[in-house]
Amino acid sequence: MKKKLGALAAVVRPGQPRLSGLRMMARKAPPRLLRGHIDPKPLMLGNDRIGDCTAAGLGNHIRATSTLAGFKTDVRDLDAEGFYARSTGYVPGNPATDRGGVESDVLTYAARHGYALKDQTLYPIWGTVDFDDFNGMRNIMVDMGAAYLGVQLAVADQHDGVLDVTTSGDQTPGSWGGHCLLAYDYDGTEDDSLVSLITWGGLQKCTWRWLRSRLMETHAVAWHQLMPAGKATGADWERLVADNASYLAGPTA
């Protein structure tokens, strides 16, 4: 299976929404989040041919959110590739323009212009936590379905099996390149506990120590049109909606 990368170096834009101060971030995340019985139905979405992982990640976030809510939302390769083109400047058929995307800019584009599917356009709200805030990441996974991550992959990560810092090969973060993927569930919080990542059309296991080594950014994404009413209400939601609106209205958005 071919695997394309495409997450550029993490960039924090002035005024971009942050989750610090939300009540959900202050609580201790549960010691495990077990979803082995709930298949998020991930798709490749073109990421074996082009470096559209930032777009494929959002498409698979839509699918995971829908699955957890008890229904299915169709996302086509055409949808992901079209969003990749619009959000990064990629010109289909021109490999020279296949340069990947900055996650914060891709999320900004999605919030402003939406993620267009065949029959609807979905608009997310989003926010960032510090990349070393693993409790915050786990709370995002619990409350928003999956965390949208940017990682620096090493050459050693090209092997099959569980991703860990103990495998053979070059373990230098970034020696392979940058990639966007989703963190979906976890069986514990110890260094060697396993996390399920959604990437390249499937579920990939890694350890927390591997993720700590490779991580460069962590974002929360939520789709009001897909979430159960109870999860899309309350003070945290209203604050995040307001922060997104302020950011998009600002001169730097």
C-alpha positions as a LaTeX table, in Angstrom:
\begin{tabular}{lrrr}
\hline
Residue & $x$ (\AA) & $y$ (\AA) & $z$ (\AA) \\
\hline
Met1 & 0.00 & 0.00 & 0.00 \\
Lys2 & 1.34 & 3.40 & $-0.97$ \\
Lys3 & 1.39 & 6.03 & 1.76 \\
Lys4 & 1.65 & 9.72 & 1.00 \\
Leu5 & 2.48 & 12.41 & 3.55 \\
Gly6 & 1.43 & 16.05 & 3.46 \\
Ala7 & 1.30 & 17.87 & 6.81 \\
Leu8 & 3.61 & 20.87 & 6.76 \\
Ala9 & 5.30 & 22.26 & 9.87 \\
Ala10 & 2.84 & 23.34 & 12.58 \\
Val11 & 1.98 & 27.04 & 12.54 \\
Val12 & 0.03 & 28.90 & 15.24 \\
Arg13 & $-1.85$ & 31.79 & 13.66 \\
Pro14 & $-2.56$ & 34.91 & 15.73 \\
Gly15 & $-5.92$ & 34.61 & 17.45 \\
Gln16 & $-6.63$ & 31.04 & 16.36 \\
Pro17 & $-9.18$ & 29.33 & 18.64 \\
Arg18 & $-7.81$ & 27.56 & 21.70 \\
Leu19 & $-9.47$ & 25.17 & 24.14 \\
Ser20 & $-7.66$ & 26.42 & 27.23 \\
Gly21 & $-10.17$ & 27.61 & 29.80 \\
Leu22 & $-12.97$ & 25.30 & 28.68 \\
Arg23 & $-14.46$ & 23.19 & 31.45 \\
Met24 & $-13.98$ & 20.01 & 29.44 \\
Met25 & $-10.23$ & 20.64 & 29.44 \\
Ala26 & $-10.05$ & 20.99 & 33.23 \\
Arg27 & $-11.32$ & 17.52 & 34.05 \\
Lys28 & $-9.18$ & 14.42 & 34.21 \\
Ala29 & $-9.77$ & 12.28 & 31.14 \\
Pro30 & $-10.97$ & 8.70 & 31.68 \\
Pro31 & $-8.20$ & 6.09 & 32.10 \\
Arg32 & $-9.30$ & 4.33 & 28.91 \\
Leu33 & $-11.54$ & 4.93 & 25.91 \\
Leu34 & $-12.50$ & 1.60 & 24.37 \\
Arg35 & $-14.17$ & 1.74 & 20.95 \\
Gly36 & $-13.04$ & $-1.54$ & 19.43 \\
His37 & $-16.69$ & $-2.42$ & 18.86 \\
Ile38 & $-17.34$ & 0.79 & 16.88 \\
Asp39 & $-15.71$ & 0.79 & 13.45 \\
Pro40 & $-15.22$ & 4.42 & 12.33 \\
Lys41 & $-15.10$ & 3.15 & 8.73 \\
Pro42 & $-12.01$ & 5.10 & 7.63 \\
Leu43 & $-11.24$ & 5.61 & 3.95 \\
Met44 & $-8.01$ & 6.31 & 2.06 \\
Leu45 & $-9.56$ & 9.36 & 0.34 \\
Gly46 & $-6.74$ & 9.69 & $-2.16$ \\
Asn47 & $-3.90$ & 9.72 & 0.37 \\
Asp48 & $-2.17$ & 6.84 & $-1.41$ \\
Arg49 & $-1.78$ & 9.01 & $-4.53$ \\
Ile50 & $-1.45$ & 12.60 & $-3.31$ \\
Gly51 & $-0.40$ & 14.33 & $-0.09$ \\
Asp52 & $-3.94$ & 15.26 & 0.93 \\
Cys53 & $-3.74$ & 13.87 & 4.48 \\
Thr54 & $-5.05$ & 17.14 & 5.95 \\
Ala55 & $-8.19$ & 16.79 & 3.81 \\
Ala56 & $-8.43$ & 13.02 & 4.28 \\
Gly57 & $-8.16$ & 13.55 & 8.04 \\
Leu58 & $-11.15$ & 15.89 & 8.03 \\
Gly59 & $-13.11$ & 13.53 & 5.81 \\
Asn60 & $-12.45$ & 10.64 & 8.16 \\
His61 & $-13.29$ & 12.85 & 11.14 \\
Ile62 & $-16.70$ & 13.41 & 9.54 \\
Arg63 & $-17.13$ & 9.65 & 9.16 \\
Ala64 & $-16.02$ & 8.91 & 12.73 \\
Thr65 & $-18.34$ & 11.57 & 14.16 \\
Ser66 & $-21.25$ & 10.16 & 12.17 \\
Thr67 & $-20.53$ & 6.58 & 13.16 \\
Leu68 & $-20.36$ & 7.46 & 16.84 \\
Ala69 & $-23.73$ & 9.21 & 16.47 \\
Gly70 & $-25.25$ & 6.08 & 14.90 \\
Phe71 & $-25.38$ & 6.92 & 11.20 \\
Lys72 & $-23.14$ & 7.16 & 8.13 \\
Thr73 & $-21.97$ & 10.12 & 6.09 \\
Asp74 & $-20.55$ & 9.38 & 2.66 \\
Val75 & $-17.24$ & 11.05 & 1.83 \\
Arg76 & $-15.79$ & 10.41 & $-1.61$ \\
Asp77 & $-12.23$ & 10.64 & $-2.89$ \\
Leu78 & $-13.55$ & 13.46 & $-5.09$ \\
Asp79 & $-14.70$ & 15.38 & $-2.01$ \\
Ala80 & $-11.37$ & 15.06 & $-0.18$ \\
Glu81 & $-9.30$ & 15.90 & $-3.24$ \\
Gly82 & $-11.51$ & 18.87 & $-4.07$ \\
Phe83 & $-11.16$ & 20.21 & $-0.54$ \\
Tyr84 & $-7.40$ & 19.66 & $-0.68$ \\
Ala85 & $-7.23$ & 21.68 & $-3.88$ \\
Arg86 & $-9.30$ & 24.54 & $-2.51$ \\
Ser87 & $-7.58$ & 24.69 & 0.89 \\
Thr88 & $-3.96$ & 24.38 & $-0.23$ \\
Gly89 & $-3.71$ & 25.46 & $-3.86$ \\
Tyr90 & $-3.16$ & 21.96 & $-5.21$ \\
Val91 & $-3.98$ & 21.70 & $-8.90$ \\
Pro92 & $-5.25$ & 18.19 & $-9.76$ \\
Gly93 & $-2.93$ & 16.49 & $-12.20$ \\
Asn94 & $-0.02$ & 18.84 & $-11.44$ \\
Pro95 & 2.38 & 17.06 & $-9.06$ \\
Ala96 & 4.42 & 20.25 & $-8.58$ \\
Thr97 & 1.49 & 21.74 & $-6.67$ \\
Asp98 & 1.04 & 18.70 & $-4.40$ \\
Arg99 & 2.88 & 20.28 & $-1.47$ \\
Gly100 & 0.64 & 19.41 & 1.47 \\
Gly101 & $-1.06$ & 21.78 & 3.89 \\
Val102 & $-0.65$ & 23.65 & 7.16 \\
Glu103 & $-3.25$ & 22.21 & 9.53 \\
Ser104 & $-4.23$ & 25.50 & 11.14 \\
Asp105 & $-4.78$ & 27.05 & 7.69 \\
Val106 & $-6.73$ & 24.01 & 6.46 \\
Leu107 & $-8.98$ & 24.17 & 9.52 \\
Thr108 & $-9.47$ & 27.90 & 9.02 \\
Tyr109 & $-10.50$ & 27.28 & 5.42 \\
Ala110 & $-12.93$ & 24.55 & 6.48 \\
Ala111 & $-14.53$ & 26.78 & 9.11 \\
Arg112 & $-14.92$ & 29.64 & 6.64 \\
His113 & $-15.87$ & 27.79 & 3.43 \\
Gly114 & $-16.95$ & 24.34 & 4.61 \\
Tyr115 & $-16.10$ & 20.80 & 3.56 \\
Ala116 & $-18.22$ & 20.09 & 0.49 \\
Leu117 & $-19.73$ & 16.64 & 0.03 \\
Lys118 & $-21.98$ & 15.44 & $-2.78$ \\
Asp119 & $-25.23$ & 16.54 & $-1.14$ \\
Gln120 & $-24.20$ & 18.94 & 1.63 \\
Thr121 & $-21.44$ & 21.20 & 2.91 \\
Leu122 & $-20.31$ & 20.75 & 6.51 \\
Tyr123 & $-18.82$ & 23.56 & 8.60 \\
Pro124 & $-16.65$ & 22.68 & 11.61 \\
Ile125 & $-15.67$ & 24.63 & 14.64 \\
Trp126 & $-12.21$ & 23.92 & 15.94 \\
Gly127 & $-9.66$ & 24.75 & 18.58 \\
Thr128 & $-6.10$ & 23.92 & 19.56 \\
Val129 & $-4.46$ & 22.58 & 22.70 \\
Asp130 & $-0.76$ & 22.50 & 23.51 \\
Phe131 & 0.86 & 19.58 & 21.73 \\
Asp132 & 2.14 & 18.19 & 25.05 \\
Asp133 & $-1.30$ & 18.32 & 26.72 \\
Phe134 & $-2.17$ & 14.64 & 26.52 \\
Asn135 & $-4.99$ & 14.94 & 29.04 \\
Gly136 & $-6.52$ & 17.57 & 26.76 \\
Met137 & $-6.08$ & 15.31 & 23.75 \\
Arg138 & $-7.88$ & 12.47 & 25.53 \\
Asn139 & $-10.75$ & 14.78 & 26.48 \\
Ile140 & $-11.03$ & 15.81 & 22.81 \\
Met141 & $-11.25$ & 12.15 & 21.82 \\
Val142 & $-13.97$ & 11.53 & 24.39 \\
Asp143 & $-16.10$ & 14.60 & 23.63 \\
Met144 & $-15.45$ & 15.24 & 19.92 \\
Gly145 & $-14.91$ & 11.76 & 18.52 \\
Ala146 & $-11.27$ & 12.03 & 17.52 \\
Ala147 & $-8.33$ & 14.41 & 17.85 \\
Tyr148 & $-6.91$ & 15.93 & 14.66 \\
Leu149 & $-3.12$ & 15.63 & 14.92 \\
Gly150 & 0.02 & 16.62 & 13.09 \\
Val151 & 2.97 & 14.28 & 13.54 \\
Gln152 & 6.57 & 14.13 & 12.37 \\
Leu153 & 7.11 & 10.60 & 11.12 \\
Ala154 & 10.48 & 8.84 & 11.23 \\
Val155 & 11.92 & 6.42 & 8.71 \\
Ala156 & 11.48 & 3.70 & 11.35 \\
Asp157 & 7.71 & 4.25 & 11.15 \\
Gln158 & 7.54 & 2.72 & 7.68 \\
His159 & 7.40 & $-0.81$ & 9.11 \\
Asp160 & 4.22 & $-2.80$ & 9.69 \\
Gly161 & 2.92 & $-3.33$ & 13.22 \\
Val162 & 2.59 & $-1.17$ & 16.32 \\
Leu163 & 4.33 & 2.19 & 16.05 \\
Asp164 & 6.82 & 2.56 & 18.88 \\
Val165 & 10.13 & 4.22 & 19.66 \\
Thr166 & 11.73 & 0.81 & 20.22 \\
Thr167 & 11.54 & $-0.47$ & 16.63 \\
Ser168 & 14.63 & $-0.71$ & 14.44 \\
Gly169 & 15.65 & 2.00 & 12.02 \\
Asp170 & 16.05 & 5.77 & 12.09 \\
Gln171 & 13.85 & 7.10 & 14.91 \\
Thr172 & 14.51 & 10.78 & 14.20 \\
Pro173 & 11.15 & 12.61 & 14.16 \\
Gly174 & 10.60 & 14.09 & 10.73 \\
Ser175 & 13.18 & 11.95 & 8.94 \\
Trp176 & 10.31 & 10.55 & 6.85 \\
Gly177 & 8.07 & 13.65 & 6.86 \\
Gly178 & 4.97 & 15.31 & 8.29 \\
His179 & 1.57 & 13.62 & 8.37 \\
Cys180 & $-1.98$ & 14.38 & 9.52 \\
Leu181 & $-3.95$ & 11.64 & 11.29 \\
Leu182 & $-6.64$ & 11.16 & 13.94 \\
Ala183 & $-6.43$ & 9.71 & 17.45 \\
Tyr184 & $-9.60$ & 7.66 & 18.01 \\
Asp185 & $-9.33$ & 5.59 & 21.20 \\
Tyr186 & $-6.87$ & 4.25 & 23.80 \\
Asp187 & $-6.63$ & 1.29 & 26.16 \\
Gly188 & $-4.75$ & 3.06 & 28.95 \\
Thr189 & $-2.55$ & 6.04 & 29.71 \\
Glu190 & 0.80 & 4.39 & 30.45 \\
Asp191 & 3.71 & 4.97 & 28.08 \\
Asp192 & 3.25 & 1.53 & 26.51 \\
Ser193 & $-0.56$ & 1.69 & 26.38 \\
Leu194 & $-2.00$ & 1.57 & 22.88 \\
Val195 & $-3.72$ & 4.33 & 20.95 \\
Ser196 & $-5.79$ & 3.73 & 17.79 \\
Leu197 & $-4.94$ & 6.14 & 14.98 \\
Ile198 & $-7.11$ & 6.67 & 11.90 \\
Thr199 & $-4.84$ & 7.00 & 8.89 \\
Trp200 & $-4.41$ & 5.71 & 5.34 \\
Gly201 & $-7.84$ & 4.12 & 5.24 \\
Gly202 & $-7.49$ & 2.03 & 8.39 \\
Leu203 & $-6.70$ & 1.87 & 12.08 \\
Gln204 & $-3.06$ & 1.91 & 13.15 \\
Lys205 & $-1.91$ & 1.17 & 16.70 \\
Cys206 & 0.81 & 3.21 & 18.42 \\
Thr207 & 2.08 & 3.66 & 21.96 \\
Trp208 & 1.71 & 6.88 & 23.90 \\
Arg209 & 5.52 & 7.19 & 24.07 \\
Trp210 & 5.64 & 7.04 & 20.27 \\
Leu211 & 3.00 & 9.73 & 19.99 \\
Arg212 & 4.85 & 11.90 & 22.50 \\
Ser213 & 7.97 & 11.58 & 20.36 \\
Arg214 & 6.29 & 12.40 & 17.03 \\
Leu215 & 3.54 & 14.89 & 17.89 \\
Met216 & 3.77 & 18.50 & 16.68 \\
Glu217 & 0.16 & 19.76 & 17.05 \\
Thr218 & $-3.23$ & 18.78 & 18.46 \\
His219 & $-6.60$ & 20.16 & 17.40 \\
Ala220 & $-10.25$ & 19.55 & 18.26 \\
Val221 & $-12.80$ & 19.54 & 15.44 \\
Ala222 & $-16.58$ & 19.43 & 15.91 \\
Trp223 & $-19.38$ & 19.32 & 13.35 \\
His224 & $-22.63$ & 20.81 & 14.67 \\
Gln225 & $-24.59$ & 19.27 & 11.78 \\
Leu226 & $-23.49$ & 15.76 & 12.78 \\
Met227 & $-23.33$ & 15.77 & 16.56 \\
Pro228 & $-26.15$ & 14.76 & 18.90 \\
Ala229 & $-27.95$ & 17.79 & 20.29 \\
Gly230 & $-26.67$ & 17.24 & 23.81 \\
Lys231 & $-23.05$ & 17.40 & 22.73 \\
Ala232 & $-23.54$ & 20.54 & 20.66 \\
Thr233 & $-24.85$ & 22.69 & 23.49 \\
Gly234 & $-23.61$ & 24.21 & 26.73 \\
Ala235 & $-21.12$ & 26.85 & 27.82 \\
Asp236 & $-18.07$ & 25.16 & 26.29 \\
Trp237 & $-19.75$ & 24.90 & 22.90 \\
Glu238 & $-20.95$ & 28.50 & 22.99 \\
Arg239 & $-17.47$ & 29.73 & 23.95 \\
Leu240 & $-15.84$ & 27.77 & 21.14 \\
Val241 & $-18.40$ & 29.02 & 18.61 \\
Ala242 & $-17.77$ & 32.60 & 19.73 \\
Asp243 & $-13.99$ & 32.16 & 19.56 \\
Asn244 & $-14.25$ & 30.74 & 16.05 \\
Ala245 & $-16.46$ & 33.62 & 14.93 \\
Ser246 & $-14.06$ & 36.17 & 16.41 \\
Tyr247 & $-11.09$ & 34.53 & 14.74 \\
Leu248 & $-12.75$ & 34.38 & 11.33 \\
Ala249 & $-13.84$ & 38.00 & 11.60 \\
Gly250 & $-10.33$ & 39.18 & 12.46 \\
Pro251 & $-7.86$ & 40.63 & 9.98 \\
Thr252 & $-5.45$ & 37.68 & 10.34 \\
Ala253 & $-8.01$ & 34.90 & 9.81 \\
\hline
\end{tabular}
